[in-house]
């Protein structure tokens, strides 16, 4: 956790505990989800590139693979899905509901051309991993040099 400390005035240190209280106040404010403007959610995604492939990993915990969709068109990878809210327990009082639900769409322009017919997608332990082989024309080619 990052702490924000205000130390602009040395006189503030004369009031016992004041600086600590200011630190706590800012920490509480910035650790809340008060800046969220919508109820929409989207999984966090990593996109990595190796010599031969592009690998996309998306965190989608609590989802069934049947509710996920992966498409590739014009070198744009699109992930779609929907996480449904669990039915509330009868007679239960909820004190906090922080998990996000609903549908999402994430699209990414891939950093290089890929072979669309060789895309693989796997879902394990809440992580969707998409492996895309690079197109042959973008892979580095070793050119042999001949001696005349």
Secondary structure, DSSP 4 states (H G I P E B T S, - for coil): -------S-GGGGGSTTHHHHHHHHHHHHHHSSTT--SS-----EEEEE-SSEEEEEEE-TT--GGGEEEEEETTEEEEEEEEPPPPPPTT---S------EEEEEEEE-SS-B-GGG-EEEEETTEEEEEEEBPGGGS--PPP----
